[in-house]
């Protein structure tokens, strides 16, 4: 419920991204606007795409207040989630540079993306979201940049 001070999570259909949340703090126009502005991460595997999609959708979760550190003004992401992002995205490229040359590990990636990293009380990847039929909009390239994750963070604190 970080988006806006008075917005409460509600059932909302029609999201092109982040559509697995039964109750959400997002609206289609917000999600579309954020995802359209992100530069592309190329050569990303499907597992990389899924984890990045899930990470970028943190601001839609009705439970986002459970892993928001008000003192540090940061969202808390599980180190295991950061590590699996790094593991699955290490060979993907951003502007011709591989992910593994930009970051040495998952914690470095999440920290550079303005998240606080922790072992408990944190946002973690839910693999059941992508079980069976793939729930990610198919991409030839994956939209991503740490600059835009910072934008998401700033958007969510308004």
Secondary structure, 3 states (H helix, E strand, C coil): CCCCCCCCCECCCCCCCCCCCCCECCCHHHHHHHHHCCCEEECCCHHHHHHHHHHHCHHHECCHHHHEECCCCEEEEEHHHHHHHHHHHCCCEECCEEHHHHCCCHHHHHHHCCCEEECCCCECCCHHHHCCCCCCCCCCCEECCHHHHHHHHHHHCC
